[in-house]
Amino acid sequence: MLKVFVGENSFTAGRAIEDIIKNSDLTPERIDGETLRVVDLANVLMGGTLFAAQRLIIIRHLADNSVVWATLADYSDALKQSDNLVILVEPKLDKRSKTYKALAKIAEIREFTPLPVRDIAAQLKWLEAESKRMGLIIDSYTLRHLLLRVGHDQWRLVSALEKLKLKGEVNISVIDELIEPSDEQNIFAIFELAVNKRTNELLERLNRLELSEDPYMFFGILAGQMFLLASLKLSKHSPSTLAKNFAVHPFALSNMQSLANRMGEPQVKAALKLFNKTDLSMKTANLDPWLLVKSLLTQISNL
């Protein structure tokens, strides 16, 4: 028996696999498909053991092993008749390939897509269902706050819910106390300090981040936020249109709108020039990148 789990949503695919394991008496065998050899394929797929007539075999990323993947099509009939349960887990598959077409005739194929980035209603619906599954009753306003703080990554959201369950109470203050913000949210808070001209607090936060964060990653996210702010301030499009065009969380964009409202067009244009100058220096100048970031944000706070 063969199941093929394909898609980039590792959370829902992982949960589906765990459900199969829980409802089975078999001990799962987990195999790295990228290191599998053609000579071992028959024994891995069809072989039995001394202790059980049936096996549960989970193979990940076999499609990345092009030679073995091409050979897999030769085992389609045998897999169909086998008592072993083989689960192939693949982020992506080429449906035009000979192997995929062969497997599609005999396998149960399930697709696992990520939560839609633009569909906030779907994200909140999933988060509400997940919180209820854990026995948590959270009002919609608080769920929105949690979603904005964490982002739509299901692994991080479930981890956040588990922390809140251990705490025994859920409100916005508890969320802000226990749950680490996403990188985007954390960097937004620093950007907000610059726009609000709170330079001393800004530099204190940057000095702490400098000890653990990558300056190029930080600047990349910061530049993306500046782009959104400039789009809100200088373009003629509505925030909802920009959210759809850029696949941005509408809650995050609403926060950025509040920053855009505090800056005049001349300030925004001056800030864009500072970002362009810093970007060039990050790529060409032999200077400490954190020093460049601090200089950029200090200059923005003085606009």
N, C-alpha and C positions, 0 to 999 in steps of 0.2 A: 504494500500500500504506500502511495506517495502523496505527500502534500507539499505544495510550493507556496511559501509566504513571500510575497514580493511587495516592496514599497519602502519609503523612507521614514515611516513612522515606527521607529524601533520600540516605542512604548506599547502600542496596541499589539504589535506583532509579538513582543515579549510576553505580554499578558496572555495572549492566545496560547502560546507555547506552555506557559506555566499552568494554564487550565487543563491542557492535555495531560501534563505530567501528574497533576493532582488527581485526575480521574483515571489514572492508569496504575497498574501494579508494577510497571516496568521501571527500571533504573535508566535514566537517559544517558546516552553516550554522545558527547559533544565533540565535534570534529571540525578542525580548521580546513575548509575546502581549498584554501590557497596553497597549502603544503601537501595536499593529497597527491599520491602518485598513481598513474594509470595502472600499474601492476597491482596496486592494493585495492582498486576500485571494486572488483567483484566480491572480495572478502568483506569489505566494509558494508556494501549494500545487501549482499545475499547471505553472508555467513551467519551461522548460528553460534550458540555457546553451549558449554556443558551443562549449564544450570537453567537455561530457559529456551523454549522453542521459538519465542518471539523476542524481538529487540526493538527499542525505541532509539532511533539514530537522528541526531540533529546536526546538519551540516551547514555551515555559514560560508558565504562568499565563494562558493564553488565556481560560479560564472567568471570570477576573476582568474581562474586557472584554465586558460583557453584550451589546452590540450585535453585535460580531463573532462571539461565541460562538453567538448565535441564528442568524446567517447561515450558520454552518458546516454546519448540517444540509442545506443546499441542495447541498453539494458531495460528499455521501456516495457517490453513484454514480460520480462522476468520480474520487474518491480510490480507490475499489475497483479501478478499471481502470488507474490511473496507475502508471507505472514508478518514480516518485519514492517514497522511503520517508520518511513523515512521522511523527514521534514527538511526541505531545502529553504534556507532563509537568505534572500537576496534583496539588497536595496533597489537594484534596477535590473531589468532583463530586456534583451532585444527580442521582441515578439516575432521578428522576421527570421530568426535563426532556426536552423534545422533541429537543434536540440529542444528549443522551446516548443516548436510545433509538434514534436514527437511526445513531449511530456504533457502537453495540453490535452492529448487524446486519452490519457490514462490517469492523470493526476487531478486532485482537488486544488485549484489555484485560488488563493485569496490575496486581495490587494489591500495594503495598509497605507493610506495616505495621511499626511500630517493634518492637524487642525488647520482649517483655512485661515490664512493670515488676515484676510480682509473681512472675514465674517465674525465680527465680535459676538454676535448673538449666539453663534454655534459654539464659540469658545466658552462663553458664560454658561450655556446649557450643559456642556460637558463638565465644567467645573462644579456646577451645582449638583449634577448627578453623582460625581465622584465624592463630593463632600458628604452627601446623604449616604452613600455607600459606606463611608467611614463612621457614620453616626453623628456627623456634625450638621447642625442647623445654622446656616449663615445667611443673613439677609442679602438682597441683591446689591445694595450699595457697598457693603463690605466685600462681597465677592469681586465687584468691579475694582475696588482698591487693591485687592490681592493680585488680580490679573495684571493691573498696570504695574505693580511693583515687581512681579516675577517675570512677566512676559508669558507667551503662549506655549512655552516648552513644557510638555506634559510631565516629564520626569521631575523637573524642578517644582512644578505645581503640586504634584503628589507628595514630594518631600516636604514642601511647605505645609500641606494639610496634615501630614503626620506630626510635624512639630507642634502645630496648633492643637491637635488632639491630645498630645501629651500635656500641654499647658492646661487644658480643661476649660478654656474660655476663648472666645474669638471676638475681637473688636479691632478697630483700626490701630489703636495704641499698641495692642499686643502684637499685631502684624508688623508694625514698624520696629518693635523691640526685638522680635524673634527672627524675622525673615530678612535675609540679605537681599538687597535690591539687585536687579539685573545690571549688567555692565552699562547698558544704555541709560537706565534710570539713575545709576550712581553718577555717571558722567554728566547727565542732565543737571543734577543737583549742583555740581561744581560750575557748570556753565551758568546756571541761575545766579550763583554767588557773584560771578563776574559782571553779569548784566545789572545786578542790584548794587554793584560797586562796594561789595563787602570784601575788600582786597585782603585784609589780614586773615580772615577766616578761610578765604580761598587759598592762600599760600600755605596755611597750616594743613588743609586737606591734601593739597598737592604734595607736600613734604612727606605725608604718611603714605600716599599712593606710590610715591617714587621708590619706596622700599620693596614693593611687591609686584607692581604692574609694569607692563611693557609700554614704553612711551609711544611707539609707533601705532600700536593697537589703540591706545587712548586717543591719539591725535586723529586717527581714522574715524572713530565714532564721533568725536567732537566735530570734525569737519562735516560729517553727515548731518549732525544736528544744526550746524550753521547753515547748511544748504536748505534744510526744511524751514528754518526761521526766515531766511531770505525769500524763499518761495511764498511763504505766508504774507510777508510784508510787501514784496515788490510785484508779485504776480496778480492777475485779476481773477484767479480761480478761487473757488470756495474751499474751505478746509476739508469738506467731505469729498470734493473732487480730487484734491491733492492726496488725501488718504488712499483713495482707490488707485490713483496713478502711480504712487510710490510704494504701494503695499505697506503702509505705515499704520500702526495701531491708532485708531481715532482718539483714544484717551491720551496717548502720548502727544498726539498732534494738538489736542486741546491745551495741554500744558505748554507746548511750544508757542501756541497762539498768545498765551498770557505774557510770555517773554517778548514776543514780537510787538505787542501793544505798548510795551515800556520803552521801545526804541523807535526813534524817528528814522525816516528813510536815509538821511545823511549818515547816521550812525551805522546803520546796517551796511551801507555801501563801503564805509570806512572799515568796518569789521571784515568784510569780504576781502578787501585789499590786504589786510593784515594776515588773513588765513592764506592767501595766495603767496605772500612773501614768506610766511613760515613754512609752507609746503615746499617751496623751492629750497629753503635753507635746510630743511630736514633731509632732502635728497642730495644736496651738493656740498653743504658747509661741514667742515670738520669741527662741529660744536656739540656739546652735550644736548641730546634731544629734549631732556626734561627742562633744561634751561630755556630752550626755545619755546616750549609749551608754557612755562611760567611767564615768560616775557609776553607771549601772545595774549594770555588771559589777563595779565596786569594792564596791558595797553587797552584791551577792550573795556575793562572796568573804569578806565580813565576817559573814555570817549564822551 
